[in-house]
Amino acid sequence: MPQRNSGKAVWLASLAALTVGVVATAAILNLTLNDFELTGTQVGMVSPLKVTHSQNCLVCHADFSEELTAPGDTWRGSLMAQAGRDPLFFAQMTLANQDVSNAGYFCMRCHVPFSFITGHALQTDGTTLDDRDKDGISCHFCHSMLDPIYRPGVSPIEDESILQSLGVTPQYYGNSQFVLDPSGVRRGPRADAAIAHTVIQSDFHERGNMCGTCHEVGNVAISRQPNGTYRYNAIDTPTPNENPHTQFPLERTFSEWSLSSFANGGVDMHGRFGGGEEGGGVVESCQDCHMPETTGYAAWSGLLREDLVKHEFAGGAAHALDLIAAFTQGNPDVDQASIIRSRAAAVSMLERAASVELTQENWDLRVRVINESGHKLPTGHIEGRRVWVNVRFLNAAGSVVTEFGAYDSAQAELDTASTKVYEMHVGLSEDAAALTGLPAGPTSRMTLADTIVEDNRIPPRGFNNSAYEAAGAPAVACTYADGQYWDDTLFPVPPGAVSAEVRLFYQQTPKEYIEHLRNANVTDNWGRLLYSLWEQTGRGEPILMLNSATAVLGYCPADYDLSGGVDGTDVQAFFMDWENGVYAADTNQDGSVDGTDVQAFFMAWEAGGC
């Protein structure tokens, strides 16, 4: 025990440096707590004594098997468990508060929800958060949640009186409008749980609606207008509509899923993500993918279950876990080995999130990226996250002739101009610019943004343009047909190339984003600390999602129109391109379109093939 306290003292001493140099700054928009008022459990409604610390849960729900499949074993290294210790979040929240006063109150609803039990969310810069708050999205917190929308005959009867006591209850899943049982009685899906504490059976924890509580986020201070644009609300006034679809989108993962084929009948993914107990390989709920089933015990004294769900909640946040691991070195409350396992689970999820198909069309390589996930690719918090296509064309000796989407690890920079990058960008309208004094157009200030500049992220199966637009999740500055869950990009085949290697990469913390969080921070040291941790952990090195799909290149210049035969139409098509200098007419692949290409074409054409 003395050694444990000593370690904690060292870690706490390192945190004290964060308060050095803190200065008061005036926000661009002076909002009040009223602007962020939402229905659900409020500060003071639940005693901190009624929701226990996760360490108490782990006594029975972890550390009793070598397989490490118990709920506590798989949860404690996850981003859920470490949300209250995430330096990326705290750097983001600092800038949110700089731009919009009291924004941190809204941010902490999802990331540090226990602060609404302790009341520390009322100090909106997070400086009063304590060890209980930093316990993250904890075991007891989640298992005290009840469905805010009562369903007679389905919801536990005990929930009715709790909801009635609130007066007004949430009618939508989103913006962390959680409702907790004030008595702390736990809820779960099993009717045969034989454990020491009281449990109420509830199916809420098996449905995606619960996940929507925090994975559907709208800026409650910005509302959609009848013409489809967004405008700031009146100051010191709660949102006129708690439906997240009427608010400027910050995250639409829940809507992306709930409007997809996965949520509407399920999709047989043939074991790619596992599947529900009844569906086999059919993936339907969020839990089917992010809480995969295994065989094991939920508690040391429990029953052996073949449908035990892992509480790893793996997504794409491997970079965030790297930062957290570095930040919490020396913190005795954090198990570093668990974070390593959770990071591996996140990488595994990314490796299964997409597939690629390659076809050659003349001297173009068509790369089709297929979204295999149940939401957009990538999804989640809109800042920083991106996926891109890397193509390397090789000659007969195996050397790279041309590369598209190259990443310079030494400079931590991506050649975005040469490739397809899937991401979302936001901006300021002329109206927002006038109110903030900032220039209109693309912006890094997410809290102030009221315009979607671009969203070319690949939608999931079942995509429908009108439905996604109504939910505030449209495709912007790109086009996807209804039902399309893939995207095609043509890459020109360079002279001398005989094969191509295609890879997909994911990145959560690109250099320009981390630099923005550092450079724009004039309040505290979170931005500088984050940048230091980022440098220590590989500078956001991209994660390989797909390891090299390979295409063997071949093209018969005689069949120029790709009709399958060699005839006069090939001559017409060739000369049309040749006269216009189109690179496809570079028949001999010497890098230029000239008379030698005519000679090469007719030699092949007269021979009737290649």
N, C-alpha and C positions, 0 to 999 in steps of 0.2 A: 504493500500500500504506500509506503513512503516514496518508492520509486515512481509510482503512478502519479502522485501529487506533484513530484518534482517535474515530471514531463509536462504536466498540464501547466505548471508555472512558467516553464520555458515557452510553451506555445502562446500563453496569454501575454507574456512579455513582448513577443513578436507582434502581436495584434495591437499593442499599445501604440506602436509607431504609426498606425493608421490615423490617429487623431492629431498627429503633428502637422501643423500648417493648415488646419481646417479654418476656412474663412466663410463669412456670411455673404451670400450673393442674392441679388434680386432676380426672381424668375421672370421669364418673358411674359407668361400668362399667370396672373395671380388668382388661381382657383382655390376654393375652400373644400373642406371635407364634405360639404353638402353636394358638391359637384360629383363626388364619387359614392354617394349614398346608394345602397342597393338593399333589396330585401334578403332575408335569410338570417342566420344566427349573427347577432351583433355583439360588440364588445360588452362584457359584463354579464352575458346571459348564461355562460357556462363557467363553473368554477374550475380553476386549474387543478384542483384536487380530484376532479372527476375523470380526468384524462391522464392516464399514467405515462411515464417516460418509456421509450422503446426498450431501454435496458431491462425493465421489468418483464416485458413481453419475451425478450430473448432468453430469459431463464428457462422457459419451457419450449420455445419455438425455434431454437437454434442450438448448434454445438453438440448435437447428440449422435450424429452419423457422419461417417467418412465421406459419404456422397455429397454432402452439403446441399441437399435439395429442400430442406425445411424452409418455411416462409421467411424466418428471420435470417437464415444463411444467404438467401438469394436477394433479400431486400436491402440489407445494411450497406452494401457497396453501391447501390443504385443511385441514380440522380434524384430519385424521390427522397431517399434517406438523407442525401447530402445537400438538399436544396437550400438549407439554411446556412451552408458553409461554402456556397458557390461564389468565388470572387468575380466571375463573369457577370452574375446577376447583380452584385452590389455595385460594380462599375456602371452597369446599365442604369440602375436605379438612381445613382448620383446624377447622371445626365438628365434623366426624366424629371427629377426634382429641380434641376437648374432651369429647365425649360418651362415646366408647369409646376407651380407650387402645390405641395401635398400629393403629388402623383404617386409617391412611394406608398401611401396608404392603400392605393389600388393595386400596386405591384405586389405588395406583401400578402394580399388575399390568397394568391396561388402559391407563391414561393415560400412564404413563412406564415402559413395559416394559423399556427398556434399563437401568433402575436395578436390574434383577435380573441383569444381566450385570456392571455395575460394582460391585454390592453396596450401592449407595447407598439402596436401598429399606429397608435395615436401620435407617437413621435415618428413622423413620416420619413425621417432620414435614416432610420434603422439603428441609431446610436444607443438605444436602450434595450435592444434585443439581448436576451440572456440565453443560457444553455438550454432551457426548455424550448424556447423559440427555435433555436438552431438544430433541434432534433428533427427538423425537416417535416416532410409529409409522413407522419409516423403511423405505426401500426394502429394504435388505439384511436387516433384521430380519424383515420379512414373508416375504421370499423365502428365508429360512433355515428357516421353519416347515415341519414335516411333519405329516401326519395322525397324531394320537396313537392312533387306532384302526387297527391294521394290517389291511389287506385283501389276503389272498394272491391273487396274480395281477393285482392292480390297483395296490397301493402299490409304489413303487420298492423293489427288493430291498435297497438300501442302508439303507432305513428300519428294517428288521427288527432289525439288530444295535444300532442306536441306541436303539430302544425297549426291547430286552432289557437294555441296560446300565442302564436306569433302575430295573429291578426291578419296581416297581409303576407303571403308566401310567394316564393319565386315560382314563376310559371314557365321558365325556360332553363335549359341546362347550359350554363356558361358563366363567365366572369366570376368564378369561384363563389357563386351564391349558394354556399353549402348550408345545410341545416343539420345540427348535431343534437343528439339525445342529451339533454342537460343532466341526466342522471348517470351518463357514461356507460349505459348498458351496451354491450357490443352486439353487432349484427354481422351475419355471415350467411352463406348460401346453404349450409348443411343442416339437415334436421336431426342427424344422428351424432352431432358433436358432443362428446362426453368429456367435459373439461371442468376445471375448478370454478370458473366464473360463469355468470349468467350470459347466455347467448340467445338472441332472437333471430329466428330464421327469416331471411329476406333475400329476394332475388336481385335486388338493386346492384349488388356487388358483382353480378354476372352479366350485367347489361352495359352496353356502351354509353348509355345515358349518364352513368356515374362518371365515366372518363370525360364526358363533355363538360362536367362541372368546371374543369380547369383548362381543357384543351379546345375551348371555344371562347375567344377573347375579342371583344370590341372596345374601342376607345369610347367610354361612356360620356365623354365630354364633346363628342363630335357625332352629329346625327345626319342620316341620309335625307335628302330633300326629295320632293315629288319628281323633280327632273333627273334624279339619279346621282346628282353630285352630293358632296358632303360639306357641312358647315359647322362651325363651332356653336355650341349651345350658349345660352345666356349664363353669365357667371353667377355662382352661388345658388345654383338650381340643379336638382337631381335630373338625371336623364329623363326625357319625356316618355321613353319607351325602353323597357328592360330587355326587349328582344334583341340579342346581339346582332341579328341580321340588319337591324336599323342603325347600327353603329359602325364607325369606320373600322375595317378589319385589321386586327393585329395578329390573329391566329384563327384559322378556320378548319383545323384538322377534324373536329367533330362533324361539321357540316359536310366536308369533303367525303367523309366516310358514310354519314347517314344518307347521303344522296347517291351513293354508289351501289353497284350490284352486290357488294359484300353485305351491306346492311339490309338489302331487300331480296332475301332468298338465299344469300350466300354464294360463294364461288368455290368450286373444287380446284384447289391449287396443287393437288396430287402430292401432298406431303411437304410442300415447300415451307409452309409455316406451321405444320401440324394441323390442328383443327379441333373443333369442339367435340365433346364426348359423344354426341349423337351423330355428328356429321362426318366422322372419320377425317378425310382430307378436306372437307368443306370448311372454309373460313368464313365466319359471319360476324362475330363480335370483335371489338378491340382486344378483348381478353384472349381470344383464340390465337392471336399472333404475339401479343406482348406479355402474356402469362401462359406460356406453353405448358402442356401437361407432362408429368413424369410419374414414376412410381416411388412412393415413399411415405413418410409419416409427417403430419402437420405439427405434431407435438411429441415429446419424448414418451408420453403415456398414451398416445392416440392409436388409431387403427391404421393398418397398412392400406394405403389407397393407390389404386392404379390411375386415378384421375387427379392426383395432387398437382396443383398449379404452382409453378414457380413465380415468385414475387420479384422477378428481376426487372420488369418494366423496361426492357431494352428498346431503345429507339436509335437515333443517330448521334447521340451526344458523347461520343468517345473523346472528342477534344475537351469538352467541359469536364469530363472525369479526370483527364490528365491534369488540368488546372487545379481541380479540387484536391487531387492526390498530392500535388506539390505544395499547395497552400496549407494542408492539414498535417504535414510532416511534423511529428512530435506531439500531435494531439492524441492523448490516450483514449478518447472517445471514438476514434476513427480506426477501423480495421483496414489497413492498406491492401492486404491480400484480397479482401472482398471487392475493393474498387477495381483491382486488376481483373478479377473475374467478370465484373459488370462491364468493364470496357471491352473485354473479349466478346461478351454477348452483344454489345452494341455493334461491333465490327461485323459479327456474324449476321446480324439483322440487315446491315447495309449491303452485305454481299449477296443477300437473297432478294433485295428490293427491286432489282431490274434485270432484264436480259437484253441481248442485242442480236439483231439479224443483219447480215451483210449481203448486198447484191451489187453487181457491177452493171452500169449502164453507160455504154460507150467508154469514155475515159473519165467517168465519174464513179466513185464508190458511194453507194447509198447506205448510210448507217441508220438503222431503225432502232431507237431506244424504246423498249417496252416497259411500262410501269407495272410491276407485279404487286405493288402494295395496295392497300385499301384507301389511300388518300393521295393527294398530289405528291409528285416526286420533284424536289424534296418538299416536305411539309413542315409545320411547326412555326415557331417564332420566326418572323420574317427577316430579322437582321442577320446578315453574315452568311447564312446557309446557301450553298450552291452545289450543283452537280454539273460536271462538264464531260465532253467527249474528247478523248485523246486518240489521235490517229497517227501512226508511224508507217510510212511507206518504205519498203526495203528493196534493195537491188538483189541480184543473183548471189552476191557474196554475203548477203545478210546485213549489209550496212544501211543505215538510215539515209534515205534520199531526201525526204521532206517529212516534217512533223507538224501537225496541227494540234493546238491546245497544249503546247509544251509548258511545263512548270519548272521555274528556276528555283531550286531549293535554297541556293545560296542567298538569293535576294528575296525569297518568299513571294515571288510574283508569277502570275499566270498570264500567258499570252491570250487574252480574251478575244482579241480582234480576229484570230484565225480559226476559232472554233465555236461550237454551240455551248452556251452556258445557260442552265436552267435555274432561274432565280426570280425573286420579286423585288421591285424597287418602288418606293413611294416618293411623294413630293408635296409641295405646297401650291395651292391654287392662288390666283391673284388676290382673292379675298383673304386667304390666310396670310399671304405676304404683307398685305396692307395692315393687318392687325398685329403682326409680329415684328414688322420691320425687317424681315428676312427676304431674300430674293425668291421669286416664284420659280418652280421647277423642281427637279430631283433634290432630295434632301436626305441627310443622315439623321435628322432629328425626328425619330419615329413618333415621339409623343405629340408633336405638333402637326404631323403629316395629315392631310385630308384628301389626298389624291393618289390613286394607283397609277403609277407611270408605266409599269410593265409587270406582267405576271405570265411568263411562258412556261411555268412548271407543268409537267405532264400530268393530266388528270387520270383518275382511276377508271376501271371498268364501270360502265353505266353512266358516264359523264353526259350531262344534258346542259346545253348552254343557258337556256332560260332559267332552269332551276338553280344552277350555280350562281348566276348573276343575281337572282332574287335573294340568295343567301349571302351575298357580299363576297363571293369567291369566283369572280369571272376570270376568263382568260383575257388578258389585256396586251395590246400591241403584238398579238399573234392570233392564229386561227386554229381551233380544234373543232372538228365536226362532232355532232352528237354521237356518242358511243365510242369515240376515238380515245384510246389509252396508250398511244405510242406517238413518237415524233420521228420524222425523217429529215436527214441532213445529207446533202451531196458534197463530197470532198473530191476535188480534181486529182486524178491520178497523174503524178509527175512522170516525165520521161525517164526510162530506165527502171521503173518500179515493176517488180514481179509478184510482190505480195504485200499485204497490209496487216498490221496488228492494231486492234481497236480496244481501248480500255475506257472505263468510266471511273471518275474520281468524285469524292465528296469532301467538302470542306465546311467547317462550322465557324472557324475563327480566322478569316483571311487578314492579311497584314493591314490593309487600309482600314478595316473595321476596328481592329485592336488599336491602331494608331489614333483613330478618331476618339475612342473611349479614353485614351490617355491625354491627347492634346486638348480636347474640349473641356476636360475636367478642371475647373477652377475652384472647386469646393473642398475636396479632400484628397487623400492619397490612393484611393482605390484604382484609379486609372493607371498610375505609375506602377503600383503593385501588380496589377493584372498584366501589364506589358512585360514586367520582369519575369513573371511566372510563364508567360507565353514563350519568351525566349528560352527559358529553362526546359521547356517541354516539347521542343522540336519546332517551334514557331508555326504551329497549326499545319504541320505537314499533311498534305492530302491523304485521304484514306482510299485505298484501291477497292472499289465496289465490284468490278468485273475484271478478271485477270485475262486479258488478251483473247478476244475473238479474232480468228485469223481468216483472211481471204486470200486465195490464190488468184492472181489477176491474169486475165486472158481476154483478148479482144480481136476479132477478125475484122480488119478494116474494109474488106470487100462487102460484107453484109452491113453496110453503114447504117441502114435504118432499122437494124435488128429485127427484120421480118422473118428470118429463118431461111431466106433464099437470097441468091445473088442475081440481080436483074437491073433494069434501067432506073428504077426508083432509087437505087443506091447511088448511082452517078449523080442524079439530080440533088439528092440530100447532101452528098459530099461537097459538090461545088457551091451550094448555097452557103454552107458553113465556111468553106475555104475562102470564098470571096469576102466574107465578113471577118476573117481572121479568127474564127472560133477555135479554141485550143483542141477540141475534139478532132479537128481536121489535121492535126499534127500526126499524120499517119506513121511516119518513121520515128516519132518520139525523140526528135533532136532538140526540142525546146522552141521551135519556131515554125510558123505556117508559111511554107513557100513552095517553089516548084518541085522540090524533091519529094514533097508529100503527094503531089499529083502522080509522079512516077511510081511511088510505092503503092498508091491506091490502085492504079491501073494494072500493075503487075499482079496484085492479088485478085483483082476483079476479073481479069482475062483468064486467070487460072481457075476461076469458078469457086474460089474459096481461099482458105489460108493454109 
